[in-house]
Amino acid sequence: MPSQELDLNHVHVSDPFLGQYQRLVRDVVIPYQWDALNDRVSDAEPSHAIENFRIAAGLENGEFYGMVFQDSDVAKWLEAVAWSLCQKPDRELERTADHVIELVEAAQCEDGYLNTYFTVKAPQDRWTNLAECHELYCAGHMIEAGVAWFQATGKRRLLNVVCRLADHIDGVFGPHENQLHGYPGHPEIELALMRLYEVTGNSRYMKLTQYFVEQRGSHPPHYYDEEYEKRGKTSYWNTYGPAWMVKDKAYSQAHEPLALQQSAIGHAVRFVYLLAGVAHLARLNNDEEKRQTCLRLWNNMVQRQLYITGGIGSQSSGEAFSSDYDLPNDTVYAESCASIGLMMFANRMLQMEGDSQYADVMERALYNTVLGGMALDGRHFFYVNPLEVHPKSIPFNHIYDHVKPIRQRWFGCACCPPNIARILTSIGHYIYTQRSNALYINLYVGNETLLDNGLKIAISGNYPWDENVSVHIRTEKPLHQTLALRMPEWCEKPRVQLNGETCEGLLQRGYLHIAREWQDDDRLEIVLPMPVRRVYGNPLLRHVAGKVAIQRGPLVYCLEQADNGTELHNLTLPPNSTFTLLEGKGIFAHKTLIQATGTRVISEEPQNQPLYRYDAAPEQQQEQKLTFIPWFSWANRGEGEMRIWVRE
């Protein structure tokens, strides 16, 4: 019997941990980012994003300011507001967003085109530089905002705007002689059009997605080269060298058709946004070739190019992947947006393939890099998420120019802060996956939800700090439903009880399937033992050779200078050390810290000793208590050293 439908837009999150983050986003982040978009945050780089829309709408005079993709910050803010309203209605916030939507509508051209940079600054250059100028990327984010606003509020105004925009794009791009045969340099519109297709049922949007995906990388001649020649060999990003985005096709995953690509390559955010759209298309279009493409590229990424934190993109040059097993800890890029895109890709793979490996990666990215991208105060953000920091070296060694030892108030390129806000407010979309054979529970986030058949599900617990999770069923009459519980890869011996007795089920691809006729007040008690575990890298990972990382549950832990002193590179965690759990205090309240006995290499007055010494090591070992904190919470106590991988 097929399982019943679930409205993921209105899953009510009640989780004590992530629910707190949702409240932080609602009460602090959304108002703070609204001020930032209106240039009201002191000591922060100006955004001018709202002002750009006012100028484009003809309401004010002025010049466009900001990145060519500045519009996307407004779109992501609107999406974050939409999902926040699903959790808690707020008339004043909704009214503010409605005014923004009116402004967006006023800035839209008569033919449906919408982009303030080109409307205000370069109307003659529309659609002439897809490789570099983000028009389709901005359109994608606005389409996502339109879909979210409609699903959250039922209001169609922004949905109508983005439908006109998508219709305009569909007229401009396609296989016909009078159309452009291009595709975006920065993928995003692919996943957005698929969401628009699901909401409207308009097959034009799915066909347009298919066109963009299948046209990508086709040559000769290459589309990016053609448009480069047509515009007189000019480049938008001259700072980085003439037309480097055009010449480096792999940067935007356009070096060859997607069906031929064998590895995760290029700009990491672009890669996962693109593959999220392809996975969505493959599922709804029943396209086996695209499914195999997603599987192949997923496997390369997570088996050879994924950080322990769920970060992707190991180099700052191009914010990109490098090569298999090349995962440096201190020069890593691991953009916050990349891990958010990874969650989106994983979520769509779950919809296509009921396999817990996707939820495992999704959880790893969420509880580590995504949460770590925002300070505990909701007002400071990381763009880059290093696994090791030595602040004294950063100002003098330009290999670290992209690394910040403390979170920033805002960015000139501010894609990450509103992206973090929208992923945290929409976390209900990731808890469950509705498939024909079962309702899959992917994340043990406290929530309450209702199936169409009347079955109510409530998940509770203190995850990720506590091992006990409860699933409570309420129903007015007995109802048959299969629930599939994810058994996390980090948990060796999970236990499940139904109404106090051992629960039998079928374990398939990492999920325990429980098919039964559920009665009112049925309870599943899940125990996910969370011992502190040592994690070791593959021998091909040269950057972590001889080192160990600490993980408890889904959380990766780190050493920070505030607890352990400077020169963290001189600390060792011996193999025989035992771990003690501590209840955190202050900013770590309600969080679990870990302590262990380790050693520190000491040397008397090392600054007065030779730089190198023959035959005898100038070292002594001194016992030291090591304190590990959840990595996502580092850099909330000022500037200092940090590292995840420790000598063993």
C-alpha positions as CSV (number, residue, x, y, z in Angstrom):
1,M,0.0,0.0,0.0
2,P,1.5,3.4,-1.0
3,S,2.4,5.7,1.9
4,Q,0.4,8.9,2.4
5,E,1.5,12.3,1.3
6,L,3.3,14.7,3.6
7,D,3.3,18.5,3.4
8,L,7.0,19.2,4.1
9,N,6.3,22.9,3.9
10,H,4.5,22.8,7.2
11,V,6.5,20.4,9.3
12,H,6.6,22.1,12.7
13,V,10.1,22.0,14.2
14,S,10.1,21.7,18.0
15,D,13.7,20.6,18.4
16,P,15.5,22.0,21.4
17,F,18.7,22.5,19.4
18,L,17.8,23.3,15.8
19,G,14.5,24.9,17.0
20,Q,16.7,27.3,18.9
21,Y,18.6,28.1,15.7
22,Q,15.3,28.7,13.9
23,R,14.3,31.2,16.6
24,L,17.7,32.8,16.3
25,V,17.1,33.2,12.6
26,R,13.6,34.5,13.1
27,D,14.4,37.0,15.9
28,V,18.0,38.1,15.0
29,V,19.3,36.9,11.6
30,I,16.3,37.9,9.4
31,P,16.1,41.5,10.9
32,Y,19.9,41.8,10.9
33,Q,20.1,40.8,7.3
34,W,17.2,43.1,6.4
35,D,19.3,45.9,7.9
36,A,22.3,44.7,6.0
37,L,20.4,44.7,2.7
38,N,19.4,48.3,3.4
39,D,23.0,49.4,4.4
40,R,22.1,49.9,8.0
41,V,24.8,47.7,9.6
42,S,27.7,49.8,10.8
43,D,31.3,48.6,10.2
44,A,30.0,46.2,7.5
45,E,30.4,46.3,3.7
46,P,27.4,47.9,2.1
47,S,24.9,45.8,0.2
48,H,22.7,48.4,-1.7
49,A,20.6,45.4,-2.8
50,I,17.2,46.9,-1.9
51,E,18.3,50.3,-3.3
52,N,19.2,48.5,-6.6
53,F,15.6,47.3,-6.9
54,R,14.3,50.8,-6.1
55,I,16.5,52.3,-8.9
56,A,15.5,49.6,-11.3
57,A,11.8,50.2,-10.6
58,G,12.2,53.9,-11.3
59,L,11.4,54.9,-7.7
60,E,14.8,56.5,-7.2
61,N,17.7,57.8,-9.2
62,G,21.2,56.4,-8.7
63,E,23.8,53.9,-9.9
64,F,23.8,50.1,-9.4
65,Y,26.2,49.0,-6.7
66,G,27.5,45.6,-5.7
67,M,28.2,42.3,-7.3
68,V,26.6,41.4,-10.6
69,F,24.6,38.8,-8.6
70,Q,23.5,41.2,-5.8
71,D,19.8,40.5,-6.5
72,S,20.2,36.9,-5.2
73,D,20.7,38.2,-1.7
74,V,17.3,39.7,-1.7
75,A,15.8,36.5,-3.1
76,K,17.4,34.3,-0.5
77,W,16.2,36.7,2.2
78,L,12.6,36.4,0.9
79,E,12.9,32.6,0.9
80,A,14.2,32.6,4.5
81,V,11.2,34.8,5.5
82,A,8.8,32.5,3.8
83,W,9.9,29.3,5.6
84,S,10.2,31.2,8.9
85,L,6.5,32.2,8.6
86,C,5.6,28.5,8.3
87,Q,7.1,28.0,11.7
88,K,5.7,31.2,13.3
89,P,3.3,33.7,11.7
90,D,4.5,37.3,11.9
91,R,2.2,39.9,10.3
92,E,4.8,42.7,10.4
93,L,7.5,40.6,8.8
94,E,5.1,39.3,6.2
95,R,4.0,42.9,5.4
96,T,7.7,43.9,5.0
97,A,8.3,41.0,2.6
98,D,5.1,41.9,0.7
99,H,6.5,45.4,0.2
100,V,9.8,43.9,-1.1
101,I,7.8,41.7,-3.5
102,E,5.9,44.8,-4.8
103,L,9.3,46.3,-5.4
104,V,10.6,43.3,-7.2
105,E,7.4,43.3,-9.4
106,A,7.9,47.0,-10.1
107,A,11.5,46.3,-11.2
108,Q,10.5,43.6,-13.7
109,C,10.6,44.6,-17.4
110,E,7.5,44.4,-19.6
111,D,8.9,41.3,-21.4
112,G,9.4,39.5,-18.0
113,Y,13.2,40.1,-17.7
114,L,14.3,40.7,-14.1
115,N,17.9,41.7,-13.1
116,T,18.8,45.0,-11.6
117,Y,22.4,45.1,-12.7
118,F,21.5,44.9,-16.4
119,T,18.3,46.9,-16.1
120,V,20.2,49.8,-14.4
121,K,23.7,49.6,-15.7
122,A,23.9,47.6,-18.9
123,P,20.5,47.0,-20.6
124,Q,22.2,46.6,-24.0
125,D,24.2,43.6,-22.6
126,R,21.4,41.3,-21.6
127,W,22.2,37.6,-22.1
128,T,25.6,38.4,-23.8
129,N,27.8,36.9,-21.0
130,L,26.3,33.8,-19.6
131,A,29.8,32.4,-18.6
132,E,30.5,35.2,-16.2
133,C,27.4,37.4,-15.3
134,H,25.0,35.3,-13.3
135,E,21.7,36.4,-14.9
136,L,20.3,32.8,-14.9
137,Y,21.7,32.3,-11.4
138,C,19.9,35.3,-10.0
139,A,16.7,34.2,-11.9
140,G,17.0,30.8,-10.2
141,H,17.2,32.3,-6.7
142,M,14.2,34.6,-7.4
143,I,12.2,31.6,-8.8
144,E,13.0,29.7,-5.6
145,A,11.8,32.6,-3.5
146,G,8.6,32.8,-5.6
147,V,7.9,29.1,-5.1
148,A,8.6,29.3,-1.3
149,W,6.4,32.4,-0.8
150,F,3.5,30.7,-2.6
151,Q,3.9,27.5,-0.6
152,A,4.3,29.3,2.7
153,T,1.6,31.9,2.4
154,G,-0.6,30.9,-0.5
155,K,0.1,34.3,-2.1
156,R,0.7,34.2,-5.9
157,R,2.2,37.7,-6.5
158,L,5.8,36.7,-6.5
159,L,5.0,33.3,-8.1
160,N,3.4,35.2,-11.0
161,V,6.5,37.4,-11.3
162,V,8.8,34.4,-11.5
163,C,6.6,32.6,-14.0
164,R,6.8,35.6,-16.3
165,L,10.5,35.6,-15.8
166,A,10.8,31.8,-16.5
167,D,8.5,32.2,-19.6
168,H,10.8,35.0,-20.9
169,I,13.9,32.8,-20.4
170,D,12.1,29.9,-22.1
171,G,11.6,32.2,-25.1
172,V,15.2,33.4,-25.2
173,F,16.9,29.9,-24.8
174,G,16.3,26.7,-26.7
175,P,17.2,24.7,-29.7
176,H,15.4,26.9,-32.3
177,E,17.3,29.1,-34.8
178,N,16.0,32.3,-33.3
179,Q,17.0,31.3,-29.8
180,L,20.3,31.4,-27.8
181,H,21.8,28.0,-27.4
182,G,23.6,28.7,-24.1
183,Y,23.3,27.7,-20.4
184,P,24.4,29.3,-17.1
185,G,28.0,29.8,-16.1
186,H,26.7,29.5,-12.5
187,P,24.1,26.7,-12.3
188,E,21.1,27.3,-10.0
189,I,18.2,27.9,-12.3
190,E,18.1,24.1,-13.0
191,L,17.0,23.2,-9.5
192,A,14.8,26.3,-9.3
193,L,12.9,25.5,-12.6
194,M,12.3,21.9,-11.3
195,R,10.7,23.4,-8.2
196,L,8.6,25.7,-10.3
197,Y,7.6,22.8,-12.5
198,E,6.4,20.8,-9.4
199,V,4.3,23.8,-8.1
200,T,2.8,24.9,-11.5
201,G,2.7,21.6,-13.4
202,N,3.9,23.6,-16.5
203,S,6.0,21.1,-18.5
204,R,7.8,24.0,-20.2
205,Y,9.9,24.5,-17.1
206,M,11.1,20.9,-16.9
207,K,11.9,20.9,-20.6
208,L,13.9,24.1,-20.2
209,T,15.8,22.4,-17.3
210,Q,16.5,19.5,-19.6
211,Y,17.7,21.8,-22.3
212,F,20.2,23.6,-20.1
213,V,21.5,20.3,-18.7
214,E,21.9,18.6,-22.0
215,Q,23.3,21.6,-23.8
216,R,26.0,22.1,-21.2
217,G,29.5,21.4,-22.4
218,S,28.5,20.6,-26.0
219,H,31.0,21.6,-28.6
220,P,32.5,22.5,-31.0
221,P,32.1,25.4,-31.1
222,H,31.8,26.0,-27.4
223,Y,29.0,28.5,-26.5
224,Y,31.2,30.4,-24.1
225,D,33.8,30.9,-26.8
226,E,31.1,32.0,-29.3
227,E,29.6,34.7,-27.0
228,Y,33.1,35.8,-26.0
229,E,33.9,36.5,-29.7
230,K,30.5,38.2,-30.3
231,R,31.0,40.7,-27.5
232,G,34.5,41.7,-28.8
233,K,36.5,39.5,-26.4
234,T,35.6,41.6,-23.4
235,S,35.5,40.1,-19.9
236,Y,33.5,41.1,-16.8
237,W,35.9,39.8,-14.2
238,N,39.0,41.5,-15.5
239,T,40.5,41.5,-12.0
240,Y,41.2,37.8,-12.3
241,G,42.8,37.9,-15.8
242,P,41.2,38.2,-19.2
243,A,38.3,35.8,-19.6
244,W,39.6,33.2,-17.3
245,M,36.0,32.0,-16.6
246,V,35.5,31.6,-20.3
247,K,38.8,29.7,-20.9
248,D,38.5,27.4,-17.8
249,K,35.5,25.5,-18.8
250,A,35.8,22.9,-16.0
251,Y,35.4,25.8,-13.5
252,S,31.7,25.9,-14.4
253,Q,31.4,22.2,-15.2
254,A,31.1,23.0,-18.9
255,H,34.3,21.4,-20.3
256,E,32.4,18.4,-21.7
257,P,28.8,17.1,-21.6
258,L,27.7,16.1,-18.2
259,A,27.1,12.5,-19.2
260,L,30.9,12.2,-19.9
261,Q,32.1,13.8,-16.7
262,Q,33.8,11.4,-14.3
263,S,34.7,13.5,-11.2
264,A,33.6,16.4,-9.1
265,I,35.4,19.4,-10.6
266,G,35.4,23.1,-10.7
267,H,33.6,25.6,-8.5
268,A,32.1,23.6,-5.7
269,V,28.8,25.5,-5.2
270,R,28.1,25.5,-8.9
271,F,28.8,21.7,-9.0
272,V,26.3,20.8,-6.3
273,Y,23.6,23.3,-7.4
274,L,23.9,21.8,-10.9
275,L,23.7,18.2,-9.7
276,A,20.7,19.0,-7.4
277,G,18.8,20.1,-10.5
278,V,20.0,17.1,-12.5
279,A,18.9,14.6,-9.8
280,H,15.5,16.3,-9.6
281,L,15.2,16.1,-13.3
282,A,16.3,12.5,-13.5
283,R,13.7,11.4,-10.9
284,L,10.7,13.2,-12.4
285,N,11.7,12.4,-16.0
286,N,12.6,8.8,-15.2
287,D,16.0,9.4,-16.9
288,E,18.4,6.5,-16.2
289,E,21.4,8.2,-17.9
290,K,21.1,11.2,-15.7
291,R,20.6,9.1,-12.6
292,Q,23.8,7.2,-13.4
293,T,25.6,10.6,-13.9
294,C,24.4,11.7,-10.5
295,L,25.5,8.4,-8.8
296,R,28.9,8.6,-10.5
297,L,29.7,12.2,-9.6
298,W,28.2,11.8,-6.1
299,N,30.5,8.8,-5.4
300,N,33.6,10.6,-6.5
301,M,32.8,13.6,-4.4
302,V,32.0,11.9,-1.1
303,Q,34.5,9.1,-1.4
304,R,37.5,11.2,-2.5
305,Q,36.8,14.9,-2.1
306,L,34.7,15.4,1.1
307,Y,36.0,16.9,4.3
308,I,35.1,15.2,7.6
309,T,33.1,18.4,8.3
310,G,30.8,18.0,5.3
311,G,32.8,20.7,3.5
312,I,33.6,20.6,-0.2
313,G,36.0,22.7,-2.3
314,S,39.6,22.2,-1.2
315,Q,41.2,25.2,-2.9
316,S,40.6,29.0,-2.9
317,S,41.6,29.3,-6.5
318,G,38.2,29.1,-8.1
319,E,36.5,28.1,-4.8
320,A,36.9,24.7,-6.3
321,F,37.6,21.0,-6.0
322,S,41.2,20.1,-6.7
323,S,42.1,16.4,-7.1
324,D,41.2,13.2,-5.5
325,Y,42.4,12.9,-1.8
326,D,43.7,16.5,-1.9
327,L,42.1,17.9,1.3
328,P,44.4,20.4,3.1
329,N,43.1,21.6,6.4
330,D,44.5,25.2,6.7
331,T,44.1,26.4,3.1
332,V,40.8,24.7,2.5
333,Y,37.9,26.8,1.1
334,A,34.8,24.8,2.1
335,E,32.4,27.6,1.4
336,S,29.3,27.7,3.5
337,C,27.1,27.8,0.4
338,A,28.8,24.6,-0.9
339,S,27.7,22.6,2.1
340,I,24.2,24.0,1.7
341,G,24.2,23.0,-1.9
342,L,25.5,19.6,-0.9
343,M,22.5,19.2,1.4
344,M,20.2,20.1,-1.5
345,F,21.9,17.5,-3.8
346,A,21.8,14.9,-1.0
347,N,18.1,15.6,-0.4
348,R,17.2,15.1,-4.0
349,M,19.3,11.9,-4.2
350,L,17.2,10.6,-1.2
351,Q,14.1,11.3,-3.2
352,M,15.5,9.3,-6.0
353,E,17.3,6.6,-4.0
354,G,16.2,5.5,-0.6
355,D,19.8,5.1,0.7
356,S,21.0,6.3,4.0
357,Q,24.4,7.4,2.7
358,Y,22.8,10.5,1.3
359,A,21.2,11.4,4.7
360,D,24.5,10.6,6.4
361,V,26.3,13.2,4.3
362,M,23.4,15.7,4.6
363,E,23.6,15.4,8.4
364,R,27.4,15.8,8.4
365,A,27.2,19.0,6.4
366,L,24.3,20.4,8.5
367,Y,25.6,19.8,12.0
368,N,29.2,20.9,11.2
369,T,29.9,23.3,8.3
370,V,26.4,24.8,7.9
371,L,25.9,25.5,11.6
372,G,29.6,26.6,11.8
373,G,29.0,29.2,9.1
374,M,27.1,31.4,11.5
375,A,28.2,32.7,14.9
376,L,26.2,31.8,18.0
377,D,24.9,35.4,18.1
378,G,23.4,35.2,14.6
379,R,25.3,38.4,13.5
380,H,28.6,37.1,12.2
381,F,29.4,34.7,9.4
382,F,32.0,32.5,7.8
383,Y,32.3,32.4,4.1
384,V,35.3,30.0,4.3
385,N,35.3,27.1,6.9
386,P,38.9,26.0,7.7
387,L,39.7,22.8,9.7
388,E,42.8,24.4,11.1
389,V,43.8,28.0,11.8
390,H,47.0,29.7,13.0
391,P,46.0,33.4,13.2
392,K,49.6,34.7,13.5
393,S,50.4,33.4,10.0
394,I,47.3,34.7,8.2
395,P,48.3,38.4,7.7
396,F,51.7,37.6,6.3
397,N,51.2,34.5,4.1
398,H,49.0,35.2,1.1
399,I,48.1,31.5,0.7
400,Y,45.7,32.3,3.6
401,D,44.1,35.4,2.1
402,H,40.7,33.8,2.0
403,V,40.8,32.5,5.6
404,K,39.3,34.5,8.4
405,P,40.1,33.6,12.0
406,I,36.9,35.2,13.2
407,R,33.5,35.5,11.6
408,Q,32.6,38.7,9.6
409,R,29.6,41.0,10.0
410,W,28.8,40.9,6.3
411,F,30.5,40.5,2.9
412,G,30.8,42.4,-0.3
413,C,29.9,39.0,-1.8
414,A,27.2,38.1,0.7
415,C,25.9,34.8,-0.8
416,C,26.5,32.8,2.4
417,P,24.6,34.6,5.2
418,P,21.1,34.6,3.6
419,N,21.8,31.0,2.3
420,I,22.4,29.9,5.9
421,A,19.2,31.6,7.0
422,R,17.0,29.9,4.3
423,I,18.5,26.4,4.9
424,L,17.9,26.6,8.7
425,T,14.3,27.9,8.3
426,S,13.5,25.2,5.8
427,I,15.1,22.3,7.7
428,G,11.7,20.6,7.9
429,H,12.1,19.8,4.2
430,Y,15.1,17.6,5.0
431,I,13.8,15.6,8.0
432,Y,11.5,13.3,5.9
433,T,11.5,11.9,2.4
434,Q,8.2,10.7,1.0
435,R,8.7,7.6,-1.2
436,S,6.1,5.3,-2.7
437,N,7.1,2.4,-0.3
438,A,7.6,4.3,2.9
439,L,8.0,7.6,4.8
440,Y,11.7,7.9,5.4
441,I,13.0,9.6,8.6
442,N,16.4,11.0,7.6
443,L,17.2,13.4,10.5
444,Y,16.2,13.0,14.1
445,V,15.2,16.6,14.5
446,G,12.4,17.2,17.0
447,N,9.2,18.0,15.1
448,E,5.5,17.4,14.7
449,T,3.8,16.6,11.4
450,L,0.6,15.2,10.0
451,L,0.2,12.8,7.1
452,D,-2.8,13.2,4.7
453,N,-4.3,10.0,6.1
454,G,-4.5,11.5,9.6
455,L,-1.4,9.9,11.1
456,K,0.4,12.3,13.3
457,I,4.1,11.9,14.0
458,A,6.1,13.6,16.7
459,I,9.8,13.2,17.0
460,S,11.4,14.3,20.3
461,G,14.7,14.0,22.1
462,N,17.8,16.1,22.7
463,Y,19.7,15.2,19.5
464,P,22.6,15.5,18.7
465,W,23.7,15.6,22.4
466,D,21.6,12.6,23.7
467,E,21.3,9.1,22.3
468,N,17.6,8.7,23.0
469,V,15.0,9.6,20.3
470,S,11.3,9.1,20.6
471,V,8.8,8.8,17.8
472,H,5.2,9.2,19.0
473,I,2.2,8.2,16.9
474,R,-1.3,9.6,17.2
475,T,-4.2,8.5,15.1
476,E,-8.0,8.4,15.5
477,K,-8.2,5.0,13.9
478,P,-5.7,2.2,13.1
479,L,-3.7,3.1,10.0
480,H,-1.2,1.1,7.9
481,Q,2.0,3.0,7.1
482,T,5.6,2.0,6.6
483,L,8.2,4.1,8.5
484,A,11.8,3.8,7.5
485,L,14.2,4.9,10.3
486,R,17.7,5.9,9.3
487,M,20.5,4.0,11.1
488,P,23.4,6.5,11.1
489,E,26.7,5.3,9.7
490,W,28.5,6.7,12.8
491,C,26.4,4.5,15.1
492,E,27.5,0.9,15.5
493,K,24.7,-0.7,17.6
494,P,21.5,1.2,17.3
495,R,18.4,-0.2,19.2
496,V,14.8,0.3,18.4
497,Q,11.8,-0.6,20.7
498,L,8.1,-0.4,19.9
499,N,5.9,0.1,23.0
500,G,8.7,-1.2,25.2
501,E,9.5,-4.3,23.2
502,T,12.3,-5.0,20.7
503,C,11.1,-3.9,17.3
504,E,11.6,-6.1,14.3
505,G,12.0,-4.6,10.9
506,L,13.7,-5.0,7.6
507,L,17.1,-3.2,7.3
508,Q,17.5,-2.0,3.7
509,R,20.2,0.4,2.5
510,G,20.7,1.9,6.0
511,Y,17.0,2.3,6.9
512,L,15.0,0.1,9.3
513,H,11.7,-0.4,7.6
514,I,8.8,-0.9,10.0
515,A,5.5,-1.8,8.2
516,R,2.5,-2.1,10.5
517,E,-1.0,-0.9,11.3
518,W,-0.3,1.9,13.7
519,Q,-2.5,2.4,16.8
520,D,-3.0,5.6,18.7
521,D,-0.3,6.3,21.2
522,D,2.2,3.9,19.7
523,R,5.8,4.8,20.6
524,L,9.1,4.0,19.0
525,E,12.1,4.4,21.2
526,I,15.4,4.7,19.3
527,V,18.7,4.5,21.0
528,L,21.7,5.7,19.0
529,P,24.8,5.1,21.2
530,M,27.1,8.1,21.0
531,P,30.5,7.0,22.3
532,V,33.4,9.4,21.5
533,R,35.0,7.9,18.3
534,R,38.4,8.4,16.8
535,V,38.3,9.0,13.1
536,Y,41.3,8.2,10.8
537,G,41.9,9.3,7.3
538,N,42.5,7.2,4.2
539,P,46.2,6.5,3.7
540,L,46.0,8.6,0.6
541,L,45.0,11.7,2.6
542,R,48.5,13.1,3.2
543,H,47.3,16.0,5.2
544,V,46.0,13.9,8.1
545,A,48.7,11.2,8.2
546,G,49.6,10.3,11.7
547,K,46.6,12.3,13.0
548,V,43.3,11.6,14.5
549,A,40.0,13.5,14.7
550,I,37.3,13.2,17.3
551,Q,33.6,12.7,16.6
552,R,30.6,12.1,18.8
553,G,27.3,11.4,17.1
554,P,27.2,13.6,14.0
555,L,29.4,16.2,15.5
556,V,33.1,16.7,14.7
557,Y,35.1,18.2,17.6
558,C,38.2,20.5,17.6
559,L,40.8,21.9,19.9
560,E,40.7,25.7,20.4
561,Q,43.3,28.0,21.9
562,A,40.9,29.4,24.5
563,D,40.9,26.0,26.3
564,N,44.3,24.5,25.3
565,G,46.7,27.3,24.9
566,T,48.8,28.2,21.8
567,E,50.9,26.0,19.6
568,L,48.2,23.4,19.2
569,H,50.5,21.6,16.7
570,N,52.6,20.5,19.8
571,L,49.7,18.6,21.3
572,T,49.3,14.9,21.1
573,L,46.3,12.6,21.9
574,P,47.8,9.2,22.8
575,P,46.0,6.1,21.6
576,N,45.2,4.9,25.1
577,S,43.6,8.2,26.3
578,T,40.0,7.9,27.6
579,F,37.3,10.5,27.1
580,T,35.2,12.3,29.6
581,L,32.0,14.2,28.7
582,L,31.4,17.6,30.2
583,E,28.3,19.7,30.3
584,G,29.1,23.0,28.7
585,K,28.7,26.4,30.4
586,G,28.3,30.0,29.2
587,I,28.2,30.0,25.4
588,F,28.5,26.2,25.5
589,A,25.4,25.8,27.7
590,H,23.3,22.7,26.7
591,K,26.2,21.5,24.6
592,T,28.5,18.6,25.3
593,L,32.3,19.1,25.5
594,I,34.9,16.3,25.6
595,Q,38.1,16.1,27.7
596,A,41.0,13.7,27.4
597,T,44.5,13.5,28.8
598,G,47.1,14.3,26.2
599,T,50.7,15.6,26.0
600,R,52.3,18.7,25.0
601,V,55.8,19.0,23.4
602,I,57.7,21.6,25.4
603,S,61.1,23.2,24.9
604,E,62.8,25.7,27.2
605,E,63.1,29.1,25.5
606,P,62.6,27.7,22.0
607,Q,63.1,31.2,20.5
608,N,66.7,31.2,21.7
609,Q,67.4,27.8,20.2
610,P,68.7,26.9,16.7
611,L,66.1,26.7,14.0
612,Y,67.3,23.1,13.3
613,R,69.3,20.7,15.4
614,Y,71.3,17.6,14.6
615,D,70.6,14.1,16.0
616,A,68.8,15.1,19.3
617,A,65.2,16.4,19.4
618,P,64.9,19.5,21.6
619,E,61.7,18.3,23.0
620,Q,60.2,17.1,26.3
621,Q,56.7,15.7,26.8
622,Q,54.4,17.2,29.4
623,E,51.0,15.9,30.3
624,Q,48.1,18.2,29.5
625,K,44.3,18.0,29.8
626,L,42.9,18.5,26.3
627,T,39.4,20.0,25.9
628,F,37.5,19.4,22.6
629,I,34.5,21.6,21.6
630,P,32.0,21.0,18.8
631,W,33.7,22.4,15.8
632,F,30.7,24.4,14.6
633,S,31.0,26.5,17.8
634,W,34.7,27.6,17.4
635,A,35.6,31.3,17.0
636,N,32.9,32.5,19.3
637,R,35.4,33.5,22.0
638,G,37.7,35.8,20.0
639,E,40.6,35.1,17.8
640,G,42.8,32.0,18.4
641,E,44.3,28.8,17.0
642,M,42.0,25.9,16.1
643,R,42.5,22.4,14.7
644,I,40.4,19.3,14.1
645,W,43.2,16.8,13.3
646,V,45.5,16.1,16.2
647,R,48.7,14.1,16.4
648,E,48.3,10.7,17.8
